[in-house]
Amino acid sequence: MFKLALYSLLNRRSSAILTVFAIALSVLLLLGVERVREQVRANFANTVSGTDIIVGARTGQVQLLLSSVFHIGSMTNTLSWNSYEYLQELPQVRWHIPLALGDSVGGAPVVATTNDFFEHFQYGSRQPLEFATGEHFSGPTDVVVGALVASQQGHEVGAGITIAHGAGGISFSQHDTHDFQVRGVLKATGTPVDKAVYIPLEGLALVHDEVTGTPATDSGHDHDHDHAHDNEHMDEHSSPTQTLSAVLLGLESKPYAIRMQRQINTYTMEPLTAIMPGMTLQQLWQTLSVFEQALFVITILVVITGLLGMLTTLLASLRERRREMAVLRAVGAGPGTIFTLLVSEAVLLTLLGCVAGVVGLYAAQLIAAPLLAEQLGLSLSVTGLQANEWALLGLVLIAGILVSLFPAWRAYKLSLADGLTVKL
């Protein structure tokens, strides 16, 4: 029966090809959106790994996460160096990474930190940061750039960099008093690390005209590491910069994180916010899930449109195929055979559309993956079809069979006499 259905489709190849193309395009969009959704979710969840607590000034949990990890938005308050020293002395703290934000290089955020960032920060499945070329800081004017910044702005080891005041692509205040030089370029991670420029905390003090323990003369700095706090109790020689945007903490024991989070949130010397990044990431993703579901619904509607196109084609061809049906009935084919023939044609069209859609998916991914990685820092791995993708293909095939039942029933109802008399 499938052989007969194939010959019948070949006899009507033009309409069959258009139907297969419509279904293939629908399947490509459906699987493409599903694959991007799953991999973006995985990349999103793997942005930070091994960091047990993130601490910042009193603010919302999502805002602190977006600012410290994704470098989106800005912190309205900062935490003092005294609070950072308090965090270092907490029991169970195995390592700590200070972060100060607020400047930029060609629109890329500048993150002032220490070499502990390159030693302890992890992403994905506990993957450490690695250098593509060069190494970590060795002086206050050294710079380490992320992979995406290096490729987009052409930074190489030894190149000079000028830090700009404030975030964003355009700045009217350039910190060109001190010459910074690229010391290292990080390997691509598929995370916001690729989109940032890293300088030592001491370098941050230099660009804002600070010597150790001496405030900048420009009192108008209005960004994350601005001197917003009263530091009258601070040891004048204790810090290379007087305020921080956030601190990443790694603990000796993960179960201790909840207790420590409560302890930090109730710190009386300064209002602080401590978050556990894994839980906050899930909370943030749930917030974005509405858009994810809306996009998925749109792709389902596109698939339905493709299947309705197949239904229209089969129905439109029935009038022209009445003589064919009559001949089949005349040579002994029963109504069930005619019914099965129409269903078989629909199954073949849907199968060919699914196969073409999967081939198109891999072709599009092979072409688009390098561009997405280079332009957006979005890592899309080319993998085999996953269980959920096979399930979607199965649903498309079942939907194709269901759609074919109506034209098959119409063909079933055609009588031999009606078929032998062609109606013009």
N, C-alpha and C positions, 0 to 999 in steps of 0.2 A: 504493500500500500504506500509506503514511503517513497518507493521508486516511482510509482505512478504519480504521486504528488509532486515529486521533483521534476518530472518531465512536464507536468502541467504548469509548474511555476516557470520553467525555462521557456515555455511557449508564451508566457506573459512576463518576460524578463524585465521589461522596463518598469512596470508597476511593482514587481517583486523587489527590484534593486532599491527603488525609492522607499519601499516599506522597511526593508532591512536597514537602510541608512537611518531612517527615523528612529527605529528601535535601538540601533547601535548608539546613536547620539544620546538617547535617553539613558541607556545603560552606562555609557561613559560618564555622563554627568552624575548619575546616581552613585556609582562606585567611586568616582573621583571625589565627590563631596564627603562620602563616608570615610574614604582613606585619609583625606586631609583632616577631617574632624578627629579621627582616632589618633593620628600622628601628632597633630597640634596639641591634643589633650595630653599625650604622653610627654611631648617636649615641655609643655606647660608644667606638668607635675614634676618633671625632672630638672627644672630650672635650678633648684638648689637642693643639695643632698648632703646629709651629714651635719648640717647646722641645726642645732636643737632649739635655740632661742634667738630671736632678733629683738633688740632693745632700742627704743628711741624715746624722744620726748613724748609727753602726753598727746595722743592723737588717736585716730581710728585705726583698727587693726589692718584693714585692707589698704588704707593710705600709707601706713608704714611699710607694708610689704611692697606696694607698687613703687614707692620712692627708693627704698634701700636695695631691692633685688632687680626690679625692672627699670629703674631710673625713669619712671613716669611721674610727672608732677613734682612738687617740691614740699619740703617740710616747713611748716610755719614756725616751728620751734626747734631748738637744738638741746642736746644734753651736755652738761659741763664735763670737764676733765676729771673733776672730783668724783662724779658719778661713774665715770669709766674706771677709775681706780677702785671704786667700791665694787664694781662688777668683777674686776680681776680677782679680788680677794674672796669672792663667794666660794663656799665649799663646792666640790664636784666640778668646777670649771676647769676644763682641760686645756682649752685654747680660746683666744679672743681676737677678733679682727675689728679694729676701729675703721669707720667710714665717714668721710666728710665730703659732701656734695655741693654743687652750686655753680661751678664753672663749666666751660665747654671748649672744644677744639673743632672748628668747622661744623658745629651742630651736634657733635658727639659729646655725651656727658663726661666730665672729668671726675674721677673718683680718687680722692686722696686716702691713702691707706698705708699699710706697712707690708714688709715681705711675708708676714704671716698669712696674708691673703693668698699668695701663690702656693704656700705650703699646705694650708688647711682647707681652703675653699674647694668644695666638690660639687659635681652636678651628675645628672643621670643616675646610674647604678654605682654610686660612690666613685666616680671617675675623677681623678685629680686634674688640675690644670697643667698643661704642658706647653713648652715654648717651641714654636716653629723655628725661630732664630733668636739669638741673643740670650739674655738672662734677666734676672730680677734686678731690683734697685741696688746700686752700690754707692749712690750719692744723692744729695737733695734735689738735683736738677735732672735726674734720670726719669725716663718715661717708658712705660710698657703699654702697648696698644693692642686692642682686640683684633681678631682676624678680619672682621668685616670692615672696621675702620681702616686697617692697613690696606685692604684691597681697594676700598672706595676713594681714599684720600692719598694713596700712594706712599704711605709712610714705610720707611725701611730703617734698619738698624744704622744709627749714625746720623739720621736726618734730624734737622732742627724743628722744633714745634713751639708755637706761641699760644699761651693760654689766654682765653677770652673770659671776661667777667660775665657771669650769668649764663643761663642755659638758653639754647636756641641757635638757629643758624646764622643770625646777624647780631653782632655786638659792636657797640661804639666805644668800648673800653677794652683795650688789649693790654695784657700784662707782659709787655715786651722788655721790661727792665732786666729780667733774667732769662738767659738762653737755656731752654730745655732741649734735651737730646734723647732720641729714641734708643733705649737700652735693649729692649726685647719686643718680640711680636709673639702673641699667644697663638696656639693652634685653634682652629675652629671648634666650637662646642655646640653650636645651634641654640645658644642661650643669650640673654642680654649681655653676658660677658664679652661677646664678640663686638658689641656696639659701643664699648666704652674705652676711655683713655685713663690710665692709672699713673698717679704721681705719688711720691712720698709725702707724708704729713708735713715734713720739714719744708718740702717744696711749696706746699700750700701757704705756709707762713711767709716764705720768701716773696711769692707773687702778691701778697697782700701787705707788703712792707712791714713784716713782723720779724723781730729778732726773738730769740728764745725768751718767752715770758713777757714780752712787751707788746701791747696792743697796737694795731695798725692806726696810723694817724687819720686815715679816711674813716670817719664815723658813719658814712652813708652807705656802707655795704649792706645790701638787703638781700641776702640769700642764705642758704642752709647753714653755712659755717660762720655767719655773722655773729658778732659778739652781743648776743641778745640777753645773756644772763649776767647777773651780778657775780663777778668772780673775786670778790674781795677776800674770800677765805682760801683762794687758790695759791699754792706754792708758786712763786714767780718763775721758778726754774724747773717745773715739773712736767711741762708739756710743750711739744713743738707747735701745737695749735690749741686755742683755748676752748673751742667747742666742737662737737661732733654731731653728725646727722644720725648715725646708728652704730650699733655694735653687734657683731655676730658672735654667738657663743656656742662652743662645743663642750658637751658635758662628759664626764666619766661614765655616767649611767643615765640612759634615756628615761627610765621611770621617774627620775628625780626632776624632770623638766616641769611637770605640773606644779610641784611644790615651789620650785624656784620662780616660776612665772608669777605665782601669787605673792611671793616675797618681794619681787621686784616691783610689782604693781602697787604694793603698799609701802614702798620706800618713802620715808617722811622728809628727807632732805631736799628732794626734787621730784616733781610729778613725772613718772616714767611709764611707758607702755612696753610690756613684754609680750611677744607673740610666738607661737610655735608655727613655723612656716608651713609645715605639711597641712595642718588643719586650716590655716588661713587660705592656702592655695585651693583647697577643696571648697571653701566658702566662696571664694572669688569665682571659681569655675561654675558653681551652682547659680551665681548671679548672671553669668553669661550664657547659661544653658537655654534661656528663652530664645536667644538669637540662633543658637545651634539647632534647636528644634524647628524654628521657623524655616531655616535654610533646608533642613531635611524634608519638611512638608512640601516645599517648592519643588525639590527634585522628584518627589513622589508624583506630584501633579504633572511634571514633564514626562515621566514614564507613562502615566495614564494617557497623556496626549498622544504619545507614540503608539500605544496599543489601540487607541481609538482610530488612529490613522489606518492601522491594519484592518480594523473592523470595517471602516468605510471602503477600503479597497476591495475586501472580500464581498461586501454587499453590492458594490457597484459592478463587480464582474459577474454576478449571478445572472443578470439579464442576458449578458452576452454569451454565457456558458450554458444556456438552456438546451441548445442542440447537443453540446458535449454530454450533458447529463442524460439526455434522451438516448443518445447512442450507447452510453454505458448501461442504461436500463435495458436497452434492446438486446445487448449481448449477454444479459444475464445478471448484471449487477443489481443487487437488491437495494432498498432504501437505506439499510444500515451501512452498505458499502459507500453510498454517496455521502452519508453523514460522516463516516470515518475519513473519507478523502478530504473533505473540507477541514476537519480537525487536524489531519496530518499536515496539510499545507500551512495552517496557522502555527503548528508546532515547529515545522521547518523554518518558517520565517522568523519566529521568536528565537530559536536556537542559533540561527545564522546571525541575527541581530546581537544576541548575547556574546557570541564568539567575537564578532567584529568590535563590539564595545569593549571587551576585555583587551583585545589587541590594541585598540586605540588608547585605552587607559595607560598601558605600559609605554606606548610610544610617546604619549603626552608627558608622562612622568619622567622618562629619560631625557626629554628635551627641556622640560621646565625645571627639573630638580636643580641643575647647576645655576640657573638664573635666579631661582628663589633663594638659594643658599647665598649667592653673591649679593643680591640686591636687598633681601629682607632678613637674611640670617635664619631662614626657615629650613630645617633639615627634613627632607622627605626621603626615606629609605625605600628602595625598590625591593619589595618582598612578594612572596607568593600570596595567592588569595587566602584570606583568613576565613574563619568559620562564619563570621557575620556577613562577609561578602558572598560566600557560597549560599548562605541563606537568602540574601537579597536576590541573587540570580535565580534561585529556586522559586521565589515568590513571583518574579517576573515571568518565568516559564508557566507557572500555574495560572497567572493572570491572563497570559496569552491563550491558554487553553479555554479558560472561561469566556473570554471575549469571542472565541471562534464558535461557541455553541449556538449563538443566534443565527449567523449565516448558515451553519451546518443544518440547523433545524429548518431554515427556509428552503435549502436545497433538498432536504428530506421530503418536504411537502410538495415539491414539483412533481406533477404527474407525467407519465410517459406521453400521453396525448398532448398535454400542454407544451411539452418540450419539442415534439415533432412539428408542431405548428408554430413557426417563428412569428412573433408579434412585432410589427414594425411601428 
